[in-house]
Amino acid sequence: MYKKYILIITVLLISSCKTVQTGSLSEFTLDNSILNINSTCETIKLKNKDFDSVWNRMRSGFCFRNINSSRISQELKWMKKNKDFVYRSIDRSKPYLFHILSYLEEKNLPHELALLPMVESGFQPFAYSASRAAGIWQFIPPTAREYGLKMNWLYDGRRDVLESTKAATYFLSDMHRHFKGNWLLAIASYNTGAGNVGKAIDRANNLFTKPSYWDLNLPRETELYVPRLLALSKIIANPNRYGFKLPLISNEKFTSTVNFRDPIDFKTLSIITGISQNELTKLNPGYSTWILDPSQQNKLLLPVKAAKVFNKRYNKISRSIYETKVHKVIKGDSLYKISRIYNVKIDALKRANNLSKDTIYINQKLKIPSELSTGDKEFITINNQKYFINKKSITFNHIVKRYDNWYRIAKKYDVPLKKLLMWNNADKKTTLKINSLVKIKLQGPILSTTKNMSKLRYVVGSGERYEQIVRGFNISKENLIKDNKLKNRKYLTAGDNLIININ
């Protein structure tokens, strides 16, 4: 009798170990006593090493090689039938992969995680889900706020590839710690939430061992999610085996970051760098309008050569079109006080002066975020081409909704309350009526070949309708549909890039 029970226990223990084998670098060990699949990878050691391709770099940090399951096999079959999905995702990932791997190595995380955006969004920065998740990493608003991603009408940090990648590495690290080193549970929780994974573990209630990831009854999407990531990593690890031919991507930066301190627009950025506005918006998808405000994010992602051109030209052009203001700190000054004096945001002050804290010192010289010069200069010349300096502002009309107040509207558009009230000849006690319009003043495109402004860029937000765009920019619905080829579209989709013709 006892022999019979011993045999049953032995069989159960052996079967629970089938999906994972023990190994060294890039492999896993199994410890059922603490529900653990521990990575022995040390990807931080790969930092700054030379590789002939981004794929070899990625493979060197793969940590899940020996995990096998019939569910992974099913995903491999699906991908072999849908190769276009893999190839399109890889093509979109090219500007970002080098940076993503660098972030993972900085945090000592497995390189397989660089493929999560492929599972989440197909590496589409403007992807939105029904649950209001956005960007390549598909952050929902509460998690985005928790991990420091800024979101307002002008900018959405979830769509900013570098900022959202940084946040994702922190989030995944936290989930890894929460589940005591079990990466499969950490990845599952990234998709469905730690609470749901925890409940699935409690429901599993194995008799002799703690449940593994494969034992859990999770939402259908999550059950596909982890095997799909592991299937992708197997394809990258050995493409020939699965009938794939990966494009050659060298292990080098295709894009570099540059800093800017004054507001700029995509049209002006295009003139300075020689890069099309379409490519610039794809590389910097966090910005929701035509204007790039350094108080939202003061870094831009540009092609390497264009970044060098920008750094050579930007200061000179900026001095030509902006006033330079410097404040010398005196006793009693604070960032709050200085922001009130110059009517600028504290965030803008901190970014303009590379301040990580609110501490300032007597006699410290602070750059004040600039406004367009009020001088008489009408144009500047770049590469023998004359460009007019446009000092006109754009008025956007916010439609008042239930529960709106002046503070909430100022926060949505990230503008000082004092300015908002001034634009609308109002004070804090002025009553807001539902469906009435509140004016928001924004800088128009700065440089143009004519004296007239023409086209603006705008990204549709979650739940936004035609009415909000049409009334917001005071344009006709017919022209909006015509300019953006929306004839057969009854509804707008979050993430749509629109052209707004204001002439």
C-alpha positions as CSV (number, residue, x, y, z in Angstrom):
1,M,0.0,0.0,0.0
2,Y,2.7,2.5,1.0
3,K,4.7,1.6,-2.1
4,K,1.6,2.5,-4.2
5,Y,1.5,6.0,-2.6
6,I,5.2,6.5,-3.0
7,L,4.9,5.6,-6.7
8,I,2.0,8.2,-7.2
9,I,4.0,11.0,-5.5
10,T,7.1,10.2,-7.6
11,V,5.1,10.3,-10.8
12,L,3.5,13.7,-9.9
13,L,6.9,15.2,-9.0
14,I,8.5,14.0,-12.3
15,S,5.5,15.3,-14.4
16,S,5.7,18.7,-12.8
17,C,9.2,19.1,-14.0
18,K,8.6,18.3,-17.6
19,T,8.5,21.9,-19.0
20,V,11.8,23.1,-17.5
21,Q,15.3,21.8,-17.4
22,T,18.1,22.8,-15.1
23,G,21.1,24.6,-16.6
24,S,23.5,27.5,-16.5
25,L,23.4,30.9,-18.3
26,S,20.2,31.4,-20.3
27,E,18.4,28.5,-18.6
28,F,16.2,27.9,-15.6
29,T,16.0,25.9,-12.4
30,L,12.8,24.6,-10.8
31,D,12.0,24.9,-7.2
32,N,8.4,23.8,-6.6
33,S,8.6,24.5,-2.9
34,I,8.5,28.2,-3.5
35,L,6.6,28.3,-6.9
36,N,9.8,29.5,-8.5
37,I,11.4,29.5,-11.9
38,N,14.6,31.5,-11.3
39,S,16.6,33.0,-14.1
40,T,20.4,32.6,-13.9
41,C,20.8,35.2,-16.5
42,E,23.0,38.2,-15.8
43,T,22.1,40.5,-18.8
44,I,23.8,43.4,-17.1
45,K,27.1,41.7,-18.0
46,L,26.2,42.2,-21.7
47,K,26.1,46.0,-21.3
48,N,28.4,47.7,-23.8
49,K,29.6,44.4,-25.3
50,D,30.1,44.3,-29.1
51,F,27.8,42.2,-31.2
52,D,27.6,41.9,-35.0
53,S,23.8,42.1,-35.0
54,V,20.9,43.1,-32.6
55,W,19.7,39.5,-32.9
56,N,22.9,38.0,-31.5
57,R,22.8,40.5,-28.8
58,M,19.3,39.6,-27.9
59,R,20.0,35.8,-28.1
60,S,22.9,36.3,-25.7
61,G,20.5,37.5,-23.0
62,F,17.7,34.9,-23.6
63,C,16.9,33.2,-20.3
64,F,13.9,31.0,-21.2
65,R,15.4,28.7,-23.8
66,N,14.5,25.4,-22.1
67,I,10.9,26.0,-21.4
68,N,8.7,23.8,-23.6
69,S,5.0,23.2,-23.7
70,S,2.3,22.1,-26.2
71,R,0.8,25.6,-25.8
72,I,4.1,27.1,-27.1
73,S,4.0,24.6,-30.0
74,Q,0.5,25.8,-30.9
75,E,1.7,29.5,-31.0
76,L,4.6,28.5,-33.2
77,K,2.2,26.9,-35.6
78,W,0.1,30.1,-35.6
79,M,3.1,32.3,-36.3
80,K,4.3,30.1,-39.1
81,K,0.9,30.6,-40.7
82,N,1.0,34.4,-40.0
83,K,4.6,35.3,-40.8
84,D,3.6,38.8,-42.0
85,F,2.7,39.6,-38.4
86,V,6.2,38.8,-37.2
87,Y,7.9,40.6,-40.1
88,R,5.8,43.7,-39.8
89,S,6.4,43.9,-36.1
90,I,10.2,43.5,-36.6
91,D,10.2,46.2,-39.2
92,R,8.4,48.6,-36.8
93,S,10.8,47.7,-34.0
94,K,14.0,48.6,-35.8
95,P,14.3,52.2,-34.4
96,Y,13.7,51.0,-30.9
97,L,15.3,47.6,-30.3
98,F,18.8,48.9,-29.5
99,H,17.4,51.2,-26.8
100,I,15.0,48.6,-25.4
101,L,17.8,46.1,-24.9
102,S,19.9,48.7,-23.3
103,Y,17.1,49.4,-20.7
104,L,16.7,45.7,-20.0
105,E,20.5,45.3,-19.5
106,E,20.5,48.3,-17.2
107,K,17.9,46.6,-15.0
108,N,19.4,43.1,-15.5
109,L,16.3,41.7,-17.1
110,P,15.9,38.9,-19.6
111,H,16.1,39.9,-23.3
112,E,13.0,38.0,-24.1
113,L,11.1,40.9,-22.6
114,A,12.2,43.0,-25.6
115,L,9.7,41.0,-27.6
116,L,6.7,41.8,-25.3
117,P,5.8,44.9,-27.3
118,M,5.4,42.5,-30.3
119,V,2.8,40.5,-28.3
120,E,1.2,43.6,-26.8
121,S,0.9,45.8,-29.9
122,G,2.9,44.6,-32.8
123,F,5.3,47.5,-31.9
124,Q,2.6,50.0,-32.9
125,P,3.1,53.2,-30.8
126,F,-0.4,54.5,-31.6
127,A,-2.1,51.2,-30.7
128,Y,-5.1,51.5,-28.3
129,S,-7.2,48.7,-26.7
130,A,-10.8,48.6,-25.6
131,S,-9.5,48.7,-22.0
132,R,-7.8,52.1,-22.8
133,A,-4.3,50.7,-22.9
134,A,-2.0,52.6,-25.2
135,G,1.5,52.5,-26.7
136,I,3.8,49.6,-27.6
137,W,3.8,48.4,-24.0
138,Q,0.0,48.9,-23.7
139,F,-0.1,50.7,-20.3
140,I,-3.6,51.4,-18.9
141,P,-4.0,54.8,-17.3
142,P,-3.8,53.8,-13.6
143,T,-0.6,51.8,-14.1
144,A,0.9,54.5,-16.2
145,R,0.4,57.1,-13.5
146,E,1.8,54.7,-10.9
147,Y,5.0,54.4,-12.9
148,G,5.4,58.1,-13.6
149,L,4.1,58.4,-17.2
150,K,2.6,61.8,-17.9
151,M,-0.8,61.9,-19.7
152,N,-2.7,65.0,-20.8
153,W,-4.1,66.5,-24.0
154,L,-0.7,67.5,-25.3
155,Y,1.3,64.4,-24.5
156,D,0.8,60.8,-23.6
157,G,3.9,59.1,-22.1
158,R,2.4,55.7,-22.7
159,R,3.0,56.3,-26.4
160,D,6.5,57.7,-25.8
161,V,8.6,54.6,-26.7
162,L,11.6,55.4,-24.5
163,E,9.7,56.6,-21.5
164,S,7.2,53.8,-21.6
165,T,10.0,51.2,-22.0
166,K,11.7,52.6,-18.9
167,A,8.4,52.4,-17.0
168,A,7.8,48.8,-18.3
169,T,11.2,47.7,-16.9
170,Y,10.3,49.0,-13.5
171,F,6.9,47.4,-13.6
172,L,8.2,44.0,-14.7
173,S,11.0,44.1,-12.1
174,D,8.3,44.8,-9.4
175,M,6.2,41.8,-10.6
176,H,9.3,39.6,-10.6
177,R,9.9,40.4,-7.0
178,H,6.2,40.1,-6.1
179,F,6.2,36.5,-7.4
180,K,9.4,35.6,-5.7
181,G,11.5,35.3,-8.9
182,N,9.0,33.5,-11.1
183,W,9.3,35.2,-14.5
184,L,6.3,33.3,-16.1
185,L,4.0,34.6,-13.4
186,A,5.5,38.1,-13.6
187,I,4.9,38.2,-17.4
188,A,1.3,36.9,-16.9
189,S,0.6,39.6,-14.3
190,Y,1.9,42.2,-16.8
191,N,-1.0,41.2,-19.0
192,T,-3.8,40.5,-16.5
193,G,-2.7,42.0,-13.2
194,A,-1.0,40.5,-10.1
195,G,-4.3,40.2,-8.3
196,N,-5.8,37.9,-11.0
197,V,-2.7,35.7,-11.1
198,G,-2.7,35.5,-7.3
199,K,-6.3,34.3,-7.4
200,A,-5.5,31.7,-10.1
201,I,-2.7,30.4,-7.8
202,D,-5.1,30.1,-4.9
203,R,-7.7,28.3,-7.1
204,A,-5.1,25.8,-8.4
205,N,-4.5,24.4,-4.9
206,N,-2.3,21.4,-6.0
207,L,-2.2,18.6,-3.4
208,F,1.5,17.8,-3.3
209,T,3.2,20.8,-4.9
210,K,2.7,24.5,-5.5
211,P,1.1,25.1,-8.9
212,S,3.3,26.1,-11.8
213,Y,2.3,28.7,-14.4
214,W,1.0,26.0,-16.7
215,D,-1.5,24.7,-14.0
216,L,-3.2,28.1,-13.7
217,N,-6.7,28.8,-15.0
218,L,-6.2,32.3,-16.4
219,P,-8.2,34.5,-18.8
220,R,-7.9,33.2,-22.4
221,E,-5.9,36.2,-23.5
222,T,-3.3,35.6,-20.7
223,E,-3.1,31.9,-21.4
224,L,-2.1,32.7,-25.0
225,Y,0.1,35.7,-23.9
226,V,3.0,33.9,-22.2
227,P,3.3,31.0,-24.7
228,R,3.2,33.5,-27.6
229,L,6.1,35.4,-26.1
230,L,8.1,32.2,-25.6
231,A,7.2,31.1,-29.2
232,L,8.6,34.4,-30.5
233,S,11.8,34.0,-28.6
234,K,12.3,30.5,-30.0
235,I,11.8,31.9,-33.5
236,I,14.4,34.6,-32.9
237,A,16.8,32.1,-31.3
238,N,16.6,29.7,-34.2
239,P,14.7,31.3,-37.2
240,N,15.8,28.6,-39.8
241,R,14.3,25.9,-37.7
242,Y,10.8,27.5,-37.9
243,G,11.1,28.7,-41.5
244,F,11.8,32.4,-40.8
245,K,14.5,34.6,-42.3
246,L,15.2,37.6,-40.0
247,P,16.3,40.8,-41.7
248,L,19.8,41.9,-40.8
249,I,19.7,44.6,-38.1
250,S,23.1,45.7,-36.9
251,N,23.7,46.2,-33.2
252,E,24.0,50.0,-33.5
253,K,21.8,53.0,-32.8
254,F,19.6,53.9,-35.7
255,T,18.2,56.7,-33.6
256,S,19.7,59.1,-30.9
257,T,18.1,61.3,-28.3
258,V,18.5,65.1,-28.4
259,N,17.5,67.7,-25.9
260,F,15.5,70.9,-26.6
261,R,14.6,73.7,-24.2
262,D,12.1,75.8,-26.1
263,P,8.7,74.8,-27.6
264,I,9.1,73.7,-31.2
265,D,6.7,72.1,-33.7
266,F,7.0,69.2,-36.1
267,K,7.1,71.4,-39.2
268,T,9.9,73.5,-37.7
269,L,11.7,70.3,-36.6
270,S,11.4,69.0,-40.1
271,I,12.9,72.1,-41.6
272,I,15.8,72.0,-39.1
273,T,16.6,68.3,-39.6
274,G,15.6,67.6,-43.2
275,I,13.5,64.7,-42.0
276,S,9.8,64.4,-43.0
277,Q,7.1,65.2,-40.5
278,N,5.6,61.8,-41.0
279,E,8.9,60.1,-39.9
280,L,9.4,62.5,-37.0
281,T,5.9,61.8,-35.6
282,K,6.5,58.0,-35.8
283,L,9.7,58.4,-33.9
284,N,8.1,60.8,-31.3
285,P,4.6,59.4,-30.9
286,G,4.1,60.7,-27.4
287,Y,3.1,64.1,-28.6
288,S,-0.6,64.4,-29.4
289,T,-0.5,67.7,-31.3
290,W,1.7,69.7,-33.7
291,I,3.6,71.3,-30.8
292,L,6.5,69.8,-28.9
293,D,6.5,71.3,-25.4
294,P,9.6,70.7,-23.3
295,S,7.6,70.8,-20.1
296,Q,6.0,67.5,-21.2
297,Q,9.2,65.9,-22.5
298,N,12.4,67.6,-23.4
299,K,14.0,64.7,-25.3
300,L,13.4,63.8,-29.0
301,L,14.3,60.7,-30.8
302,L,15.9,61.4,-34.2
303,P,17.8,59.4,-36.8
304,V,21.5,59.5,-35.9
305,K,22.6,61.8,-38.7
306,A,19.6,64.1,-38.2
307,A,20.4,64.3,-34.5
308,K,23.9,65.6,-35.3
309,V,22.3,68.2,-37.7
310,F,19.8,69.2,-35.1
311,N,22.5,69.7,-32.4
312,K,24.5,72.0,-34.8
313,R,21.5,74.1,-35.9
314,Y,19.1,74.2,-32.9
315,N,20.9,76.7,-30.6
316,K,21.5,79.2,-33.4
317,I,17.9,79.0,-34.7
318,S,16.5,79.1,-31.2
319,R,18.4,82.3,-30.4
320,S,17.0,83.8,-33.6
321,I,13.3,83.2,-32.7
322,Y,13.2,83.1,-28.9
323,E,13.9,85.6,-26.2
324,T,16.6,84.4,-23.7
325,K,15.7,85.0,-20.1
326,V,17.8,84.1,-17.0
327,H,16.8,84.4,-13.4
328,K,19.4,84.8,-10.7
329,V,18.2,83.1,-7.5
330,I,18.0,85.4,-4.5
331,K,17.2,84.7,-0.8
332,G,13.6,83.6,-0.4
333,D,13.3,82.3,-4.0
334,S,11.7,78.9,-4.7
335,L,10.7,77.2,-7.9
336,Y,7.1,77.9,-7.0
337,K,7.8,81.6,-6.6
338,I,9.8,81.9,-9.8
339,S,7.2,80.0,-11.7
340,R,4.6,82.6,-10.5
341,I,6.9,85.5,-11.5
342,Y,7.4,84.3,-15.1
343,N,4.0,82.5,-15.4
344,V,5.6,79.2,-16.3
345,K,5.1,75.7,-15.0
346,I,7.5,74.3,-12.4
347,D,8.0,71.2,-14.5
348,A,9.1,73.4,-17.4
349,L,11.6,75.2,-15.1
350,K,13.0,71.9,-13.9
351,R,13.4,70.5,-17.4
352,A,14.9,73.7,-18.8
353,N,17.6,73.5,-16.1
354,N,18.0,69.7,-15.8
355,L,16.8,69.8,-12.2
356,S,15.8,66.4,-10.7
357,K,14.8,68.0,-7.3
358,D,13.1,71.2,-6.2
359,T,16.2,72.5,-4.4
360,I,17.8,75.7,-5.8
361,Y,20.7,77.9,-4.4
362,I,21.3,81.6,-4.0
363,N,23.2,83.1,-7.0
364,Q,22.2,80.1,-9.1
365,K,21.3,81.2,-12.7
366,L,18.1,79.6,-14.0
367,K,17.1,79.5,-17.6
368,I,13.5,80.6,-18.0
369,P,11.5,78.7,-20.6
370,S,11.2,81.1,-23.5
371,E,8.4,82.7,-25.4
372,L,8.6,83.7,-29.1
373,S,10.5,87.0,-29.5
374,T,8.5,90.1,-30.0
375,G,11.2,91.6,-32.1
376,D,10.7,92.7,-35.7
377,K,12.5,89.7,-37.3
378,E,10.1,88.3,-39.9
379,F,12.0,85.4,-41.3
380,I,15.2,83.4,-41.1
381,T,17.2,81.6,-43.8
382,I,18.1,77.9,-43.6
383,N,20.0,76.3,-46.5
384,N,19.2,79.3,-48.7
385,Q,15.5,78.9,-48.1
386,K,13.5,81.7,-46.5
387,Y,11.1,80.7,-43.7
388,F,8.7,83.1,-42.1
389,I,8.5,83.3,-38.3
390,N,4.9,82.9,-37.2
391,K,3.9,84.4,-33.9
392,K,0.2,83.6,-34.1
393,S,-1.5,81.3,-31.6
394,I,-4.1,78.7,-32.2
395,T,-7.3,78.6,-30.2
396,F,-8.7,75.2,-29.4
397,N,-12.2,75.0,-27.8
398,H,-12.7,72.6,-25.0
399,I,-16.3,71.4,-24.7
400,V,-17.4,71.6,-21.1
401,K,-18.6,68.2,-19.7
402,R,-20.3,67.2,-16.5
403,Y,-18.0,67.5,-13.5
404,D,-15.6,69.8,-15.3
405,N,-14.2,72.7,-13.3
406,W,-11.4,75.3,-14.0
407,Y,-8.8,73.3,-12.2
408,R,-9.6,70.0,-14.0
409,I,-9.6,71.8,-17.4
410,A,-6.2,73.4,-16.6
411,K,-4.8,70.0,-15.7
412,K,-6.1,68.3,-18.8
413,Y,-4.3,70.8,-21.1
414,D,-1.4,71.3,-18.7
415,V,-1.7,75.1,-18.6
416,P,-1.4,77.5,-15.7
417,L,-4.8,78.2,-14.2
418,K,-4.1,81.9,-14.3
419,K,-3.6,81.8,-18.1
420,L,-6.7,79.7,-18.6
421,L,-8.8,82.2,-16.7
422,M,-7.3,85.1,-18.6
423,W,-8.0,83.6,-22.0
424,N,-11.6,83.2,-21.1
425,N,-12.1,86.5,-19.2
426,A,-13.1,84.5,-16.2
427,D,-12.2,84.0,-12.5
428,K,-12.2,80.9,-10.3
429,K,-15.9,81.6,-9.4
430,T,-17.1,81.9,-13.0
431,T,-19.7,79.2,-13.6
432,L,-19.1,76.6,-16.3
433,K,-22.1,75.4,-18.3
434,I,-22.3,72.0,-19.9
435,N,-21.6,72.0,-23.6
436,S,-20.2,75.6,-23.6
437,L,-16.7,76.3,-24.9
438,V,-13.5,77.1,-23.0
439,K,-10.7,78.6,-25.0
440,I,-7.2,77.1,-24.9
441,K,-4.4,79.1,-26.5
442,L,-1.6,77.2,-28.2
443,Q,1.5,78.2,-30.2
444,G,1.0,77.6,-33.9
445,P,3.7,76.2,-36.2
446,I,6.7,78.5,-35.9
447,L,8.4,78.4,-39.3
448,S,6.6,78.2,-42.7
449,T,7.3,79.0,-46.3
450,T,4.4,81.5,-46.3
451,K,3.0,83.9,-43.8
452,N,-0.1,81.8,-43.4
453,M,-0.5,78.8,-41.1
454,S,-1.9,75.8,-42.9
455,K,-2.0,72.2,-41.5
456,L,-1.9,71.0,-37.9
457,R,-1.4,67.5,-36.6
458,Y,-3.6,66.0,-34.0
459,V,-3.9,62.5,-32.5
460,V,-7.4,61.2,-31.6
461,G,-7.7,60.5,-27.9
462,S,-9.7,57.6,-26.3
463,G,-13.4,58.0,-26.8
464,E,-13.1,61.2,-28.8
465,R,-15.8,61.9,-31.4
466,Y,-16.0,64.0,-34.6
467,E,-18.0,66.7,-32.7
468,Q,-15.1,67.3,-30.3
469,I,-12.6,67.7,-33.1
470,V,-14.9,69.9,-35.3
471,R,-16.0,72.2,-32.5
472,G,-12.5,72.1,-30.9
473,F,-10.7,73.5,-34.0
474,N,-13.7,75.3,-35.5
475,I,-13.6,73.5,-38.8
476,S,-16.2,71.7,-40.9
477,K,-16.8,68.0,-40.5
478,E,-16.9,67.7,-44.3
479,N,-13.4,69.1,-44.6
480,L,-12.1,67.0,-41.8
481,I,-13.4,63.9,-43.5
482,K,-12.1,64.9,-46.9
483,D,-8.6,65.9,-45.7
484,N,-8.2,62.6,-43.8
485,K,-10.0,60.3,-46.2
486,L,-12.5,59.3,-43.6
487,K,-15.5,59.0,-45.9
488,N,-16.4,55.5,-44.9
489,R,-15.6,55.9,-41.2
490,K,-18.6,56.5,-39.0
491,Y,-16.4,56.8,-35.9
492,L,-12.9,58.0,-35.1
493,T,-10.4,55.5,-33.6
494,A,-8.1,56.4,-30.7
495,G,-4.6,56.8,-32.0
496,D,-5.6,58.1,-35.5
497,N,-3.3,60.8,-36.7
498,L,-5.4,63.6,-38.2
499,I,-4.5,66.6,-40.5
500,I,-6.3,69.7,-39.3
501,N,-6.5,72.3,-42.1
502,I,-7.2,75.6,-40.4
503,N,-7.2,77.8,-43.5
